[in-house]
Amino acid sequence: MAEEVRGPDTTALDEVVTFTSELIRIDTTNRGGGDCRERPAAEYVAERLADAGIEPTLLERTPGRTNVVARIPGTDPSAEALLVHGHLDVVPADPAEWTVHPFSGEVRDGIVWGRGAVDMKNMDAMVLAVVRSWARQGIRPRRDIVLAYTADEEASAEDGSGFLADRHAALFEGCTEGISESGAFSFHPQPGTTLYPIAAGERGTAWLKLTAHGRAGHGSKVNAENAVTRLATAVARIGTHTWPVRLTTTVRAALKELAALYGIDVDTSARDLDVDLLLDKLGPAAALVEPTVRNSANPTMLEAGYKVNVIPGQAVAYIDGRMLPGAEEEFAATMDQLTGPDVEWEFHHREVPLEAPVDSPTFAKLRAAVERFDPAGHVVPFTMSGGTDAKQFSRLGITGYGFSPLRLPPDLDYGALFHGVDERVPVDALHFGVRVLDHYLKSA
C-alpha cells in the first residue's frame, strides 16, 4: 500500500493567517512614480525564509524598492524549475472609506482585513507557510522551486520583475513555467455552481499618451484650432468605439467548457460563432470571459490649460488600452484611425500579451490540485483582462499561469475586492489555498 502524501502541518494553517495579517500591517503602498518602499516587507519575508533554512537574496534597483529571490532545490536535478512569484506592493487605500483601517491586518470573525488581503499578500503568505511546513517535515519538491517576492508590480515593474528579468536572469536558470496571482479562486455564477478559473493568458498592456496641438489664444475669440477640442473629439471616439471580437485559444477553451457546463449546444470553434449571444446565454458566468473577447481602450486622464479664459496650445490625455494576443497590430492601426490627423499618440507604457497552453500537463496538474480539495468545483481556463509580473518573466522564456487558490463564500465578490474598499479574505480560504498550493507544488 502506497504511503499517503503528507499535507501541510497545523502550524502552516496558523502561520498563513499570521503572515497575511502582519504583511498587511507593513504599508507598501505604491502610488506610482517611484513613491513606494517595499524593503520592510521584503525583510519580513527574507527572515522567515532564512528561519526555514532557505537562503534569500535581497535585490534592489532603487534603494528601498526591494525584491527577494530564493531557490529550493528539488530531488530531480534534471527536472525543469518552477517559478512561484508574488508582489509585495499594494495600491493606495483611503482609511476614511474603510470599515477597518486598511493597514490594520485585523482578524475579525474569521476574516483577515486590509489592503493586500487578496492582492496579493495572501498568496505571499500562503507560499511562505507552505515552504516552512516543508522544512519542518523534511519535504523536498521534485523540481527546483524558485521563489520571487517582487516590488513595483502595481506600477511599471521597473524596480521589480522587470529589473529581475533584465539584470538577474541567472537566478531563474532552468525555470520554464511560473504561477502567481489571479487564478483558482472560487466564482459562484448561480446557486449550486462553483467555478475555479485558472489563468492561462493575459491581455497586453497599452497605456497611451495622446497629445493635441493647436493655436493658443484668448478664450473669447473664435478658434478653429483649439487643442482641447481636438483632443476631446479623439478621446470621445476612442471611448465609444466598439472593438471587434477576437477569440484567442484560451478564450475559446473557456467558452467551450462553460457552454458544456450550462448545457448550451454551440460549436465554439465555428468561425461565425455569435460570441455576444453566447455570453448572454451564460448569464453571470460570462463575467469570466466578456472582458477578454476584444481589445479595449478606456480614457482615464486629461491635462490641459492653466486658466479659464486662455485657450492652451496643447492638451494631453491618457488611455488605458489592453491588447489580446495576436491583436497588437490591429490595436495600433485602430488608434491611428480614432485619433485622427490632429492628435498624436504614443505608448506611455507597453507590455506584451501572454497565452499559456491549456492542454498542457501543467494545467492538468493545476486543475487536479483544485478539484482534489473541492471535488464539486469546476475548473475552467480564462484570460486575465489585466496583467501581472508574468509579463516581465516571460522575457526569460517562462510560461505563466494565474494560480493563487482561494475557496470563497458565494456572497464575497472576489473581483470587487481587487483594489476595492474593505478588501478582506476568510481564514478558511487561506487554509484552502495552503492545502492546494502544497499539493500542487509537491506534484508539479
Disulfide bonds with the S-S distance in Angstrom:
none
